[in-house]
Amino acid sequence: MAVKLRLTRVGKTKQPQYRIVAADSRSPRDGRFIQIVGTYNPRTEPSTVTVDNAKAVKWLMDGAQPTERVKKLLEVSGAWEEFTAARAAK
């Protein structure tokens, strides 16, 4: 099973909020997911990003591929640096 770290949309019409989830790459955008890794709210000023770095690094170490947007959010939260440091130490 190919796992992706990606965004799934929640929130009312015209008021998007997103969850960062680990999901099977074949499942639909708002479909079944394996685990919630964090949240992203682009409507606040500045945008709010909360990520459980331990969960994100665990999924990345297990081979999950982040989408472009999620990779940028992981860089903002610091999880991407933790992942690259853990991968280099391995």
GIMO-V196237 format. One record per residue. OMEGA is omega in whole degrees, -180 to 180 (* if undefined). Layout:
{{OMEGA} {OMEGA}}
This chain:
{{178} {-178} {176} {168} {-175} {-180} {170} {-172} {171} {179} {-177} {177} {-180} {178} {-173} {166} {-175} {169} {172} {-174} {168} {-176} {173} {-175} {-179} {-178} {-179} {-174} {-178} {-177} {-176} {176} {-177} {-176} {174} {-178} {-179} {179} {179} {178} {-178} {-174} {178} {179} {-5} {-180} {-179} {177} {173} {-178} {171} {-174} {-180} {179} {-178} {-180} {178} {-180} {179} {179} {179} {174} {179} {-179} {178} {172} {-178} {-178} {-180} {178} {178} {179} {177} {176} {178} {-177} {-179} {-179} {-179} {178} {177} {179} {-179} {177} {180} {179} {180} {-179} {-178} {*}}
